[in-house]
């Protein structure tokens, strides 16, 4: 999953949302380096990614990409799932998307002292360009994929070309997300409770 989905799954608390994003930036061993709530969400982030990668819907979705581009399909799919979440946001949240993401940008700013260097570098641009709130528009998927492709040392063109598969199978991939995401929400909540019990047990 990509940034917006991880943050949404931790929407119950600002610090939890921060931890959910830190899962993409924090070092492997986070024991004792953050407050317990943030640490729990970092660990949960990794479990969410593993669950997503092993889910039947994800595996079926990856097979829809051309073989030569399939190794990049997971990146494209993660970004696309953020788009689908943003596009159908009222089905998942009573808080308007723009209000939700602006609150998160403020959380990033308030906790800037906790951010690893890479996240500290991109956080201002994330807020200024409204990366999270812009996902309602499919063009933001294209923009994000192009941005990622520029960081690759090779085969960035294959990553960009994977957008063609995304467009060709848009309907099927959208239907898959509608089936998968509620199951992911249930998994995340159950796993969060398990991690909390483990930490307090």
Steps between C-alpha positions, in 0.01 A plus 500: 500500500606858446502807726132594508374149568746444784411833659128431462534162671648684802244782496397457865796704628741759360806329647380170358474655154855628536615150590315358203695725265828443683468134407631594156796695637608364839788255535425132546549492877280762664483348849519777759561775245147639493201529732317165532204614290725613213711185525188284481385674183843462336487127566140486383597679178734213417236239576250687282747493213558127544127431517441707188776327303369154590130573441331316214362825356847652485650190339224496238547871436874461442434235236312757292823687432715412200777253597779740415354765730364277774790555738390864522131420528498506879622859506238612251226307676582656838465849354183404314343367819557840662315652205207262543484572873505875439247480219250310715600671825145573629437125507781458751502818708262764632788749507549672161821395328653847486431557869653162580822556305547858621480372856766245415730760346473696825590184690812458286599859571437469873708181522775603259762417764403133472530475123788309339706712257331371185151570632611833645616594150177414318245598767486870399442407135242243599301775671564781251405285201227315693618157393240320710197711417575505129459125461133544414621592151649215294758741363658496845562129457687575180692780671597280794612212279707736286657646815592152625636397160746789508655357816571164338850440374366294209178389328301803609331482161355159588350642817338781301375255238327299773246783504375360169407173672335697776279683253423184301379313809359795692154346553625163624760656728241738646266209574784312665578792728135528607517137611847514653506825697223420752683175576822696549322735740388204709848348495663828604268548796543142622878512459521837676314357799732198502811719496365718780423197716848366434658829605297522820508131585 
